[in-house]
Amino acid sequence: MEYGGFGALVEDMPKYGTLESMALTEQAANLSNEHHTTYKETTMPSNPTRTLLTAFLVAVGGGAALNTAAAETIKLGLSVPLSGAGANWGKGGEWLCQQAAADVAKAGGVKVGGKVYQFECVAYDNKYNAADGARVAQALLSKDKVRFIGGSLGTAPVRALQTRTEREDVLLFTVAWGASIKGPKFPLTFTQMNTPNEISLPLVRHVKQANPAIKTVALLNPNDATGQETEQIARKAWAAAGVTVVSSDWYERGTSEFQPAAAKLAAQKSDAIDLCSSPPADSGLVFKELADMGWKGVKVVQVGTGADGLVATGGPATEGAYLGAAITFDGPATSPLQRRLNDGARGILGESLNAVQIGFYDAVMALKAAMEKAQSIEPAAVAKALPQVSFDSFYGRSAFGGKDTYGSPQQMLVPVIVTQLQGGKLVEVARLAPAELRERGVQ
């Protein structure tokens, strides 16, 4: 099926960055390298001390790694939540950035102008809010002198970062769902995963086709920039499927008591409930409360990124839920790369990888391809080359597109994978490939 959418070696582990006690004007000078987090290729170090070495010095089988004396390092900044409900998204994204850096090193590094470059991933905790997002931007751009953001998460903190990246000629990759951060006004910004514009319409269409009796739906979103933008697109998707949105409500991130929100949802007696951009742990709690109240409709989580977090909090109440950003890894189509990375992640994160985290791996691969195409490490030149290249992503061959939707080709083209919890197990029920990839001959 197709859709077009709506319009590395380390001995020690440093602790995650905590920026809240630092004034914005002081933190660039005061933040130390303990805020940089690196990982071994598939194991998580346990000592919370300073680390500087990257994933570059990784042996290839029994052979030696590339000579780092002949290589230069390109820092990839990461602005991600490393605490709170979205922490596993950020930690997983950071880990995958490191894995991609290691894989690039194994393949010979990034070769530009007769030089070989390595990648180093530098992460800070943006706590999923604008204020800490601004502090992270100060740390990455002023202290670390980062010129490439290898991944960023959360529309509000990404907006805070983007106000500087575009002005200071820094290339920005993001998994943020907000459409407001893309377009011709932001030529240095690229999205590294599917967003509501890519997910909502095909996901909702599939759910409606599988459950034709759905006539009404109630929505619930976190009350922040991500939730607000997702809600607008979700409304359109359900309307396009001929389903009436009977209510749309909000909750604050960090909420742990969902009985009031669930009571409002249950009172609507809707055929379906879509938790849109709610994280898995929050979604599980909501579904559990709804089950206790006797609601038995169709459950949807558009940013549902995996079964583990959902089931951990929701238990049997999550059965049947449709997820728009989760991936299964137990089928015959699972590649050796996917299996290796997922097995490594489960040992660290306690759950399978998801589309949010995978985007951090893919951004590194896209950067390597674009730098070698442009034969430059200047952000503007790399940004110009990105829409011209195809590259090996986690999913297979990929490229950038989305001009018809956003006005410029800034969207990474990867499949929308619809999954459902069936018998307590996550099952892929549909894989929807972007028509633009086929039209361009990228397979």
Backbone hydrogen bonds in HBPLUS format (Angstrom, degrees):
<---DONOR---> <-ACCEPTOR-->    atom                        ^
c    i                          cat <-CA-CA->   ^        H-A-AA   ^      H-
h    n   atom  resd res      DA  || num        DHA   H-A  angle D-A-AA Bond
n    s   type  num  typ     dist DA aas  dist angle  dist       angle   num
A0433-ALA N   A0001-MET O   3.03 MM 432  6.24 139.0  2.21 154.5 147.2     1
A0435-ALA N   A0003-TYR O   3.19 MM 432  5.75 175.0  2.20 150.5 151.5     2
A0006-PHE N   A0197-ASN O   3.07 MM 191  5.15 154.5  2.14 136.1 144.1     3
A0009-LEU N   A0054-THR O   2.42 MM  45  5.82  98.6  2.06 158.8 140.4     4
A0013-MET N   A0047-ASN O   2.51 MM  34  5.10 136.2  1.69 139.9 155.2     5
A0049-THR N   A0013-MET O   2.87 MM  36  5.69 115.8  2.29 116.0 125.9     6
A0022-MET N   A0019-LEU O   3.14 MM   3  5.67 168.4  2.15 122.6 125.3     7
A0026-GLU N   A0023-ALA O   3.02 MM   3  5.32 147.8  2.12 107.7 117.5     8
A0027-GLN N   A0023-ALA O   3.04 MM   4  6.01 146.6  2.15 163.1 171.3     9
A0029-ALA N   A0026-GLU O   3.16 MM   3  5.85 134.9  2.38 117.0 126.7    10
A0030-ASN N   A0026-GLU O   3.16 MM   4  6.26 145.6  2.28 144.1 153.8    11
A0031-LEU N   A0027-GLN O   2.79 MM   4  5.47 162.9  1.82 155.4 153.7    12
A0035-HIS N   A0032-SER O   3.18 MM   3  6.18 170.7  2.19 125.1 127.2    13
A0036-HIS N   A0033-ASN O   3.03 MM   3  5.36 166.8  2.05 111.9 115.9    14
A0049-THR N   A0047-ASN O   2.91 MM   2  5.73 134.6  2.12 107.3  93.9    15
A0058-VAL N   A0056-PHE O   2.91 MM   2  5.67 134.4  2.12 106.2  92.5    16
A0063-GLY N   A0060-VAL O   2.84 MM   3  5.20 149.6  1.93 141.3 137.5    17
A0070-ALA N   A0067-ASN O   3.02 MM   3  5.68 153.5  2.09 116.1 123.2    18
A0071-ALA N   A0068-THR O   3.06 MM   3  4.77 158.0  2.11  97.8 104.8    19
A0072-GLU N   A0116-VAL O   3.06 MM  44  6.57 151.6  2.14 147.5 155.4    20
A0118-GLN N   A0072-GLU O   2.75 MM  46  6.10 152.0  1.82 156.6 165.0    21
A0074-ILE N   A0118-GLN O   2.76 MM  44  6.05 160.1  1.80 160.1 165.8    22
A0120-GLU N   A0074-ILE O   3.04 MM  46  6.18 149.4  2.14 145.9 144.9    23
A0076-LEU N   A0120-GLU O   2.68 MM  44  5.85 164.4  1.70 166.5 165.3    24
A0122-VAL N   A0076-LEU O   2.93 MM  46  6.00 166.7  1.95 148.1 149.6    25
A0077-GLY N   A0148-PHE O   2.92 MM  71  6.30 154.6  1.99 155.0 154.4    26
A0150-GLY N   A0077-GLY O   2.79 MM  73  5.61 124.9  2.10 134.6 151.5    27
A0078-LEU N   A0122-VAL O   2.75 MM  44  5.86 139.8  1.91 161.1 154.6    28
A0124-TYR N   A0078-LEU O   3.10 MM  46  6.36 148.7  2.20 155.6 162.3    29
A0079-SER N   A0151-GLY O   3.18 MM  72  6.66 150.9  2.27 146.2 152.7    30
A0153-LEU N   A0079-SER O   2.97 MM  74  6.43 146.1  2.09 166.2 171.3    31
A0080-VAL N   A0124-TYR O   3.20 MM  44  6.38 169.4  2.21 176.8 173.6    32
A0126-ASN N   A0080-VAL O   2.79 MM  46  5.31 156.4  1.85 118.3 126.5    33
A0087-ALA N   A0084-GLY O   3.15 MM   3  5.41 164.6  2.18 117.9 118.7    34
A0089-TRP N   A0086-GLY O   3.11 MM   3  5.46 129.1  2.38 106.5 119.5    35
A0090-GLY N   A0086-GLY O   3.31 MM   4  6.72 158.6  2.36 151.2 156.5    36
A0091-LYS N   A0087-ALA O   2.79 MM   4  6.02 169.3  1.80 162.7 165.8    37
A0092-GLY N   A0088-ASN O   2.92 MM   4  5.69 155.6  1.98 134.1 141.6    38
A0093-GLY N   A0089-TRP O   2.92 MM   4  6.05 152.5  2.00 142.8 150.8    39
A0094-GLU N   A0090-GLY O   2.94 MM   4  6.13 156.8  2.00 148.1 154.0    40
A0095-TRP N   A0091-LYS O   2.99 MM   4  6.18 160.0  2.03 145.2 150.7    41
A0096-LEU N   A0092-GLY O   2.98 MM   4  6.15 157.5  2.03 146.9 152.7    42
A0097-CYS N   A0093-GLY O   3.00 MM   4  6.21 146.1  2.12 142.5 151.5    43
A0098-GLN N   A0094-GLU O   3.16 MM   4  6.50 153.6  2.23 146.2 152.4    44
A0099-GLN N   A0095-TRP O   2.97 MM   4  6.34 150.3  2.06 144.1 153.0    45
A0100-ALA N   A0096-LEU O   2.90 MM   4  6.08 159.1  1.94 148.9 153.8    46
A0101-ALA N   A0097-CYS O   2.98 MM   4  6.22 154.2  2.04 144.9 152.2    47
A0102-ALA N   A0098-GLN O   2.97 MM   4  6.24 152.2  2.05 146.1 153.3    48
A0103-ASP N   A0099-GLN O   2.90 MM   4  6.19 153.8  1.97 147.2 154.6    49
A0104-VAL N   A0100-ALA O   2.85 MM   4  6.09 155.6  1.91 151.8 158.2    50
A0105-ALA N   A0101-ALA O   3.04 MM   4  6.22 153.4  2.11 140.5 147.8    51
A0106-LYS N   A0102-ALA O   2.98 MM   4  6.26 155.8  2.03 147.3 153.5    52
A0107-ALA N   A0103-ASP O   3.10 MM   4  6.29 143.3  2.24 139.5 148.9    53
A0109-GLY N   A0104-VAL O   2.84 MM   5  5.21 156.2  1.90 149.2 142.9    54
A0108-GLY N   A0105-ALA O   3.02 MM   3  5.24 162.7  2.05 109.3 114.0    55
A0110-VAL N   A0117-TYR O   2.98 MM   7  4.91 173.6  1.99 144.1 146.2    56
A0117-TYR N   A0110-VAL O   2.77 MM   7  4.91 154.8  1.83 138.2 147.0    57
A0112-VAL N   A0115-LYS O   2.98 MM   3  5.36 146.6  2.09 143.4 152.5    58
A0115-LYS N   A0112-VAL O   2.96 MM   3  5.36 161.3  2.00 117.7 123.8    59
A0129-ASN N   A0126-ASN O   3.17 MM   3  6.37 163.7  2.19 140.9 139.1    60
A0133-GLY N   A0129-ASN O   2.94 MM   4  5.98 140.0  2.10 140.9 153.5    61
A0134-ALA N   A0130-ALA O   2.88 MM   4  6.15 144.6  2.01 148.3 155.5    62
A0135-ARG N   A0131-ALA O   3.22 MM   4  6.57 149.7  2.32 139.7 147.7    63
A0136-VAL N   A0132-ASP O   2.89 MM   4  6.09 154.0  1.96 146.3 153.1    64
A0137-ALA N   A0133-GLY O   2.99 MM   4  6.20 153.9  2.06 141.1 148.3    65
A0138-GLN N   A0134-ALA O   3.05 MM   4  6.33 153.6  2.13 142.9 149.3    66
A0139-ALA N   A0135-ARG O   3.02 MM   4  6.31 154.4  2.08 144.7 151.4    67
A0140-LEU N   A0136-VAL O   2.86 MM   4  6.08 172.6  1.87 162.8 163.5    68
A0141-LEU N   A0137-ALA O   2.92 MM   4  5.86 167.9  1.94 151.5 155.4    69
A0142-SER N   A0138-GLN O   2.96 MM   4  5.36 147.4  2.07 129.6 140.1    70
A0143-LYS N   A0139-ALA O   3.15 MM   4  5.05 133.8  2.38 113.6 126.9    71
A0144-ASP N   A0139-ALA O   3.03 MM   5  6.42 158.7  2.08 159.2 166.0    72
A0146-VAL N   A0140-LEU O   3.04 MM   6  5.69 178.1  2.04 149.0 148.8    73
A0171-LEU N   A0147-ARG O   3.10 MM  24  6.40 148.1  2.20 154.5 145.2    74
A0149-ILE N   A0171-LEU O   2.74 MM  22  6.08 169.1  1.75 166.8 170.7    75
A0173-PHE N   A0149-ILE O   2.93 MM  24  5.67 143.3  2.07 138.1 149.6    76
A0175-VAL N   A0152-SER O   2.89 MM  23  6.11 168.3  1.90 174.6 170.7    77
A0158-VAL N   A0154-GLY O   2.90 MM   4  5.89 152.3  1.97 154.7 163.8    78
A0159-ARG N   A0155-THR O   2.86 MM   4  6.01 153.2  1.94 150.5 156.9    79
A0160-ALA N   A0156-ALA O   3.24 MM   4  6.55 156.6  2.30 146.8 152.5    80
A0161-LEU N   A0157-PRO O   3.07 MM   4  6.32 145.0  2.19 139.4 148.7    81
A0161-LEU N   A0158-VAL O   3.09 MM   3  4.92 118.0  2.50  91.7 107.1    82
A0162-GLN N   A0158-VAL O   2.72 MM   4  5.88 161.4  1.75 156.4 162.0    83
A0163-THR N   A0159-ARG O   3.13 MM   4  6.29 146.4  2.25 147.9 153.4    84
A0164-ARG N   A0161-LEU O   3.05 MM   3  5.69 150.9  2.14 114.2 122.3    85
A0165-THR N   A0161-LEU O   3.04 MM   4  6.31 162.5  2.07 148.6 154.2    86
A0166-GLU N   A0162-GLN O   3.24 MM   4  5.95 171.8  2.25 145.1 146.8    87
A0168-GLU N   A0164-ARG O   2.81 MM   4  5.82 147.3  1.91 155.0 163.8    88
A0170-VAL N   A0165-THR O   2.85 MM   5  4.57 171.2  1.85 144.1 144.1    89
A0172-LEU N   A0188-LEU O   2.78 MM  16  6.02 172.5  1.79 163.8 166.3    90
A0190-PHE N   A0172-LEU O   2.84 MM  18  6.24 155.4  1.90 163.6 171.2    91
A0174-THR N   A0190-PHE O   2.93 MM  16  6.36 145.1  2.05 155.6 164.6    92
A0192-GLN N   A0174-THR O   2.91 MM  18  5.83 157.1  1.96 142.1 148.8    93
A0182-LYS N   A0179-ALA O   3.18 MM   3  5.62 164.2  2.21 119.4 120.3    94
A0186-PHE N   A0183-GLY O   2.88 MM   3  5.62 165.1  1.91 127.0 132.1    95
A0189-THR N   A0186-PHE O   3.22 MM   3  5.61 163.9  2.24 121.6 121.6    96
A0191-THR N   A0410-GLN O   2.87 MM 219  6.16 160.5  1.91 159.6 166.1    97
A0412-MET N   A0191-THR O   3.02 MM 221  5.96 149.8  2.11 147.5 156.9    98
A0198-GLU N   A0195-THR O   2.82 MM   3  5.37 140.7  1.98 118.0 129.1    99
A0199-ILE N   A0195-THR O   2.85 MM   4  5.98 154.6  1.91 153.1 161.0   100
A0200-SER N   A0196-PRO O   2.85 MM   4  4.99 144.5  1.97 125.4 136.9   101
A0203-LEU N   A0199-ILE O   2.94 MM   4  5.83 160.7  1.98 166.4 172.7   102
A0204-VAL N   A0200-SER O   2.87 MM   4  5.87 172.2  1.87 158.3 161.0   103
A0205-ARG N   A0201-LEU O   2.95 MM   4  5.98 158.6  1.99 148.7 155.5   104
A0206-HIS N   A0202-PRO O   3.01 MM   4  6.10 155.1  2.07 138.9 145.1   105
A0207-VAL N   A0203-LEU O   2.95 MM   4  6.26 163.7  1.97 154.2 158.6   106
A0208-LYS N   A0204-VAL O   2.90 MM   4  6.06 163.3  1.93 152.8 157.1   107
A0209-GLN N   A0205-ARG O   2.97 MM   4  6.17 159.0  2.02 147.1 152.8   108
A0210-ALA N   A0206-HIS O   2.93 MM   4  6.14 152.5  2.01 150.6 158.2   109
A0211-ASN N   A0207-VAL O   2.89 MM   4  5.98 128.7  2.16 138.9 153.0   110
A0211-ASN N   A0208-LYS O   3.18 MM   3  4.94 131.7  2.42  90.7 104.0   111
A0214-ILE N   A0211-ASN O   3.11 MM   3  6.05 172.3  2.12 132.5 134.0   112
A0244-THR N   A0215-LYS O   2.90 MM  29  6.22 162.6  1.93 153.8 147.9   113
A0272-ALA N   A0216-THR O   3.11 MM  56  6.40 134.2  2.33 137.6 150.7   114
A0217-VAL N   A0244-THR O   2.90 MM  27  6.20 146.2  2.01 157.5 158.1   115
A0246-VAL N   A0217-VAL O   2.91 MM  29  6.00 150.0  2.00 150.8 160.4   116
A0218-ALA N   A0272-ALA O   3.04 MM  54  6.51 147.7  2.15 141.5 149.0   117
A0274-ASP N   A0218-ALA O   2.92 MM  56  6.27 159.8  1.96 159.4 166.2   118
A0219-LEU N   A0247-SER O   2.95 MM  28  6.18 165.6  1.97 140.7 144.8   119
A0249-ASP N   A0219-LEU O   2.96 MM  30  6.23 163.4  1.99 139.6 142.6   120
A0220-LEU N   A0274-ASP O   3.07 MM  54  6.49 144.6  2.20 154.3 155.0   121
A0221-ASN N   A0249-ASP O   3.13 MM  28  6.54 152.3  2.21 142.0 148.3   122
A0251-TYR N   A0221-ASN O   3.05 MM  30  6.48 134.8  2.27 146.6 154.5   123
A0224-ASP N   A0222-PRO O   2.99 MM   2  5.76 131.1  2.24 105.5  91.4   124
A0223-ASN N   A0251-TYR O   2.67 MM  28  5.38 149.3  1.76 152.4 152.4   125
A0228-GLN N   A0224-ASP O   2.85 MM   4  6.03 165.8  1.87 163.3 167.8   126
A0229-GLU N   A0225-ALA O   3.08 MM   4  6.19 163.8  2.11 149.5 152.8   127
A0230-THR N   A0226-THR O   2.97 MM   4  6.07 158.6  2.02 149.9 156.7   128
A0231-GLU N   A0227-GLY O   2.88 MM   4  5.95 155.4  1.94 149.0 155.3   129
A0233-ILE N   A0229-GLU O   3.43 MM   4  6.73 160.8  2.47 146.5 150.4   130
A0234-ALA N   A0230-THR O   2.86 MM   4  6.04 161.8  1.89 157.7 163.6   131
A0235-ARG N   A0231-GLU O   2.98 MM   4  6.12 158.0  2.03 148.6 153.8   132
A0236-LYS N   A0232-GLN O   3.33 MM   4  6.61 159.1  2.38 141.2 145.5   133
A0237-ALA N   A0233-ILE O   2.97 MM   4  6.25 156.1  2.02 150.3 157.2   134
A0238-TRP N   A0234-ALA O   2.98 MM   4  6.22 167.4  2.00 158.8 160.5   135
A0239-ALA N   A0235-ARG O   2.96 MM   4  6.15 160.3  2.00 149.9 156.1   136
A0240-ALA N   A0236-LYS O   2.86 MM   4  6.01 157.2  1.91 147.6 154.0   137
A0241-ALA N   A0237-ALA O   3.14 MM   4  6.39 132.4  2.38 137.0 149.1   138
A0241-ALA N   A0238-TRP O   3.11 MM   3  5.06 131.8  2.36  93.7 107.0   139
A0243-VAL N   A0238-TRP O   2.91 MM   5  5.22 163.7  1.94 152.6 149.2   140
A0242-GLY N   A0239-ALA O   2.90 MM   3  5.05 160.0  1.94 109.4 114.6   141
A0255-THR N   A0252-GLU O   3.09 MM   3  5.81 148.1  2.19 141.8 144.0   142
A0262-ALA N   A0258-PHE O   2.91 MM   4  6.03 163.7  1.94 155.7 160.9   143
A0263-ALA N   A0259-GLN O   2.88 MM   4  6.00 151.4  1.96 149.2 156.9   144
A0264-LYS N   A0260-PRO O   3.17 MM   4  6.47 155.0  2.23 147.3 152.5   145
A0265-LEU N   A0261-ALA O   3.11 MM   4  6.42 157.5  2.16 147.5 153.7   146
A0266-ALA N   A0262-ALA O   2.83 MM   4  6.03 169.5  1.84 157.1 159.6   147
A0267-ALA N   A0263-ALA O   3.02 MM   4  6.10 149.4  2.11 142.9 150.7   148
A0268-GLN N   A0265-LEU O   3.06 MM   3  5.55 149.6  2.16 110.0 118.8   149
A0269-LYS N   A0266-ALA O   3.04 MM   3  5.54 156.3  2.10 114.6 121.4   150
A0298-VAL N   A0271-ASP O   2.94 MM  27  6.34 161.3  1.97 150.3 149.8   151
A0273-ILE N   A0298-VAL O   2.93 MM  25  6.36 153.6  2.00 170.0 175.4   152
A0300-VAL N   A0273-ILE O   2.99 MM  27  6.18 150.7  2.08 164.2 161.1   153
A0275-LEU N   A0300-VAL O   2.83 MM  25  6.25 160.6  1.87 160.5 157.6   154
A0278-SER N   A0275-LEU O   2.92 MM   3  5.64 160.8  1.96 144.7 151.2   155
A0303-VAL N   A0276-CYS O   2.85 MM  27  6.04 154.3  1.92 164.2 155.8   156
A0283-SER N   A0279-PRO O   2.92 MM   4  6.12 164.3  1.94 159.9 165.2   157
A0284-GLY N   A0280-PRO O   2.90 MM   4  6.12 159.1  1.94 157.7 162.0   158
A0285-LEU N   A0281-ALA O   3.32 MM   4  6.56 156.1  2.38 141.3 146.6   159
A0286-VAL N   A0282-ASP O   3.05 MM   4  6.40 157.0  2.10 152.9 159.3   160
A0287-PHE N   A0283-SER O   2.94 MM   4  6.22 170.1  1.95 158.6 160.5   161
A0288-LYS N   A0284-GLY O   2.98 MM   4  6.14 150.3  2.07 144.4 152.8   162
A0289-GLU N   A0285-LEU O   3.05 MM   4  6.31 159.8  2.09 147.7 152.4   163
A0290-LEU N   A0286-VAL O   2.91 MM   4  6.19 160.3  1.95 154.4 160.5   164
A0291-ALA N   A0287-PHE O   2.92 MM   4  6.11 154.9  1.98 145.5 151.7   165
A0292-ASP N   A0288-LYS O   3.06 MM   4  6.31 154.7  2.12 146.1 152.7   166
A0293-MET N   A0289-GLU O   3.12 MM   4  6.41 131.6  2.36 138.7 151.5   167
A0293-MET N   A0290-LEU O   3.04 MM   3  5.04 132.0  2.28  94.1 107.7   168
A0295-TRP N   A0290-LEU O   3.08 MM   5  5.47 151.1  2.16 154.8 147.7   169
A0294-GLY N   A0291-ALA O   3.01 MM   3  5.05 158.7  2.06 103.5 110.2   170
A0322-TYR N   A0299-LYS O   2.90 MM  23  6.24 162.2  1.93 143.0 145.8   171
A0301-VAL N   A0322-TYR O   2.86 MM  21  6.20 152.4  1.94 164.9 174.0   172
A0304-GLY N   A0301-VAL O   2.85 MM   3  4.75 152.4  1.93 112.0 112.0   173
A0324-GLY N   A0301-VAL O   3.22 MM  23  6.59 144.1  2.36 153.7 151.4   174
A0325-ALA N   A0304-GLY O   2.98 MM  21  5.34 145.6  2.10 140.9 141.5   175
A0311-VAL N   A0307-ALA O   2.79 MM   4  5.83 174.8  1.79 165.5 166.3   176
A0312-ALA N   A0308-ASP O   2.92 MM   4  5.96 150.2  2.01 145.8 154.9   177
A0314-GLY N   A0310-LEU O   2.87 MM   4  5.86 152.3  1.94 148.9 158.2   178
A0315-GLY N   A0311-VAL O   2.77 MM   4  4.53 151.2  1.85 120.3 126.5   179
A0317-ALA N   A0314-GLY O   3.22 MM   3  5.55 138.9  2.40 139.4 133.7   180
A0318-THR N   A0315-GLY O   3.14 MM   3  6.07 173.2  2.15 129.2 131.0   181
A0319-GLU N   A0316-PRO O   3.12 MM   3  5.59 169.6  2.13 117.9 121.1   182
A0321-ALA N   A0318-THR O   3.09 MM   3  5.73 161.2  2.12 145.3 145.4   183
A0320-GLY N   A0421-LEU O   2.75 MM 101  4.85 144.8  1.87 133.8 143.7   184
A0421-LEU N   A0321-ALA O   3.08 MM 100  5.52 151.2  2.16 144.9 153.3   185
A0323-LEU N   A0419-THR O   2.88 MM  96  5.25 163.3  1.91 141.9 146.3   186
A0419-THR N   A0323-LEU O   3.14 MM  96  5.25 169.6  2.15 150.4 153.7   187
A0355-ALA N   A0325-ALA O   3.17 MM  30  5.32 166.6  2.19 148.0 149.5   188
A0334-THR N   A0331-GLY O   3.18 MM   3  5.66 166.1  2.20 114.4 118.7   189
A0339-ARG N   A0335-SER O   2.91 MM   4  6.17 162.5  1.94 156.8 161.9   190
A0340-ARG N   A0336-PRO O   2.89 MM   4  6.00 162.7  1.92 149.0 153.8   191
A0341-LEU N   A0337-LEU O   3.02 MM   4  6.17 172.3  2.03 156.9 158.7   192
A0342-ASN N   A0338-GLN O   2.92 MM   4  5.97 159.5  1.96 145.9 152.5   193
A0343-ASP N   A0339-ARG O   2.89 MM   4  5.96 163.4  1.92 149.1 153.9   194
A0344-GLY N   A0340-ARG O   3.08 MM   4  6.22 158.5  2.12 144.8 150.8   195
A0345-ALA N   A0341-LEU O   2.92 MM   4  6.09 157.2  1.97 146.9 153.3   196
A0346-ARG N   A0342-ASN O   2.89 MM   4  6.08 161.7  1.93 153.8 158.1   197
A0347-GLY N   A0343-ASP O   3.30 MM   4  6.48 149.9  2.39 140.3 147.2   198
A0348-ILE N   A0345-ALA O   2.95 MM   3  5.14 139.9  2.11 102.8 114.9   199
A0349-LEU N   A0345-ALA O   2.63 MM   4  5.66 175.8  1.64 175.4 175.6   200
A0350-GLY N   A0346-ARG O   2.98 MM   4  4.67 141.6  2.13 114.8 124.4   201
A0358-ILE N   A0354-ASN O   2.98 MM   4  6.14 164.8  2.01 158.4 163.4   202
A0359-GLY N   A0355-ALA O   3.32 MM   4  6.33 146.0  2.45 141.5 146.1   203
A0360-PHE N   A0357-GLN O   3.00 MM   3  5.75 155.7  2.06 121.1 127.2   204
A0361-TYR N   A0358-ILE O   3.00 MM   3  5.37 133.3  2.22 109.7 121.5   205
A0362-ASP N   A0358-ILE O   3.15 MM   4  6.50 164.6  2.17 155.2 159.3   206
A0363-ALA N   A0359-GLY O   2.98 MM   4  6.05 149.8  2.07 140.8 147.7   207
A0365-MET N   A0361-TYR O   3.36 MM   4  6.74 158.2  2.41 148.7 154.4   208
A0366-ALA N   A0362-ASP O   2.89 MM   4  6.14 154.6  1.96 151.3 158.8   209
A0367-LEU N   A0363-ALA O   2.91 MM   4  6.10 155.1  1.97 146.2 152.7   210
A0368-LYS N   A0364-VAL O   3.05 MM   4  6.31 160.1  2.09 148.7 153.3   211
A0369-ALA N   A0365-MET O   3.15 MM   4  6.36 166.1  2.17 146.6 150.0   212
A0370-ALA N   A0366-ALA O   2.94 MM   4  6.15 163.3  1.97 152.9 157.4   213
A0371-MET N   A0367-LEU O   2.86 MM   4  5.93 163.7  1.88 155.0 159.3   214
A0372-GLU N   A0368-LYS O   3.08 MM   4  6.21 161.3  2.12 149.0 153.9   215
A0373-LYS N   A0369-ALA O   2.95 MM   4  6.09 144.5  2.08 140.2 150.8   216
A0374-ALA N   A0370-ALA O   2.86 MM   4  5.99 164.5  1.88 150.7 154.4   217
A0375-GLN N   A0371-MET O   2.78 MM   4  5.58 124.6  2.09 134.4 149.3   218
A0376-SER N   A0371-MET O   3.27 MM   5  5.47 149.0  2.37 141.0 149.1   219
A0381-ALA N   A0378-GLU O   3.04 MM   3  5.44 117.2  2.45 111.3 126.0   220
A0382-VAL N   A0378-GLU O   2.98 MM   4  6.20 159.2  2.02 160.1 166.8   221
A0383-ALA N   A0379-PRO O   2.81 MM   4  5.97 157.9  1.85 151.5 157.7   222
A0384-LYS N   A0380-ALA O   3.07 MM   4  6.27 151.0  2.15 141.4 148.7   223
A0385-ALA N   A0381-ALA O   3.14 MM   4  6.36 141.8  2.29 137.7 147.5   224
A0385-ALA N   A0382-VAL O   3.10 MM   3  5.07 122.6  2.45  93.4 108.0   225
A0386-LEU N   A0382-VAL O   3.00 MM   4  6.20 140.3  2.16 150.0 160.1   226
A0388-GLN N   A0385-ALA O   2.85 MM   3  5.25 148.8  1.95 116.6 127.0   227
A0389-VAL N   A0386-LEU O   3.36 MM   3  5.62 161.3  2.40 110.1 115.0   228
A0391-PHE N   A0398-SER O   2.96 MM   7  5.46 150.9  2.04 141.3 149.4   229
A0398-SER N   A0391-PHE O   2.83 MM   7  5.46 150.8  1.91 155.1 165.0   230
A0393-SER N   A0396-GLY O   2.71 MM   3  5.04 155.1  1.77 146.8 145.0   231
A0396-GLY N   A0393-SER O   3.17 MM   3  5.04 145.9  2.29  98.2 108.0   232
A0413-LEU N   A0399-ALA O   2.84 MM  14  5.65 173.6  1.85 165.1 164.3   233
A0401-GLY N   A0411-GLN O   2.82 MM  10  5.24 160.1  1.86 145.7 151.0   234
A0411-GLN N   A0401-GLY O   2.97 MM  10  5.24 161.6  2.01 156.6 150.5   235
A0405-THR N   A0402-GLY O   3.07 MM   3  5.32 132.3  2.31 103.9 116.4   236
A0406-TYR N   A0402-GLY O   2.91 MM   4  6.04 170.2  1.92 167.0 169.5   237
A0407-GLY N   A0403-LYS O   2.72 MM   4  4.57 145.3  1.84 129.6 135.4   238
A0410-GLN N   A0408-SER O   2.95 MM   2  5.83 123.8  2.28 114.2  98.2   239
A0416-VAL N   A0432-LEU O   2.94 MM  16  5.00 166.2  1.96 143.4 142.1   240
A0432-LEU N   A0416-VAL O   2.76 MM  16  5.00 175.7  1.76 158.6 159.0   241
A0418-VAL N   A0430-ALA O   2.83 MM  12  5.05 156.8  1.89 145.9 152.9   242
A0429-VAL N   A0418-VAL O   2.85 MM  11  5.74 163.1  1.88 150.1 155.9   243
A0430-ALA N   A0418-VAL O   3.25 MM  12  5.05 145.3  2.38 145.1 140.4   244
A0420-GLN N   A0427-VAL O   2.83 MM   7  5.33 148.6  1.93 144.8 155.1   245
A0427-VAL N   A0420-GLN O   2.88 MM   7  5.33 161.8  1.92 146.0 151.9   246
A0422-GLN N   A0425-LYS O   2.76 MM   3  5.23 167.8  1.78 156.1 153.1   247
A0425-LYS N   A0422-GLN O   3.11 MM   3  5.23 158.8  2.16 104.2 110.8   248
A0437-LEU N   A0434-PRO O   3.19 MM   3  5.72 140.6  2.35 111.5 119.9   249
A0439-GLU N   A0435-ALA O   2.97 MM   4  6.22 163.2  2.00 157.2 162.6   250
A0440-ARG N   A0436-GLU O   3.08 MM   4  6.16 139.8  2.25 137.2 146.4   251
A0442-VAL N   A0437-LEU O   2.89 MM   5  5.09 155.4  1.95 160.6 155.2   252
A0441-GLY N   A0438-ARG O   2.99 MM   3  4.98 156.8  2.05 103.4 110.8   253
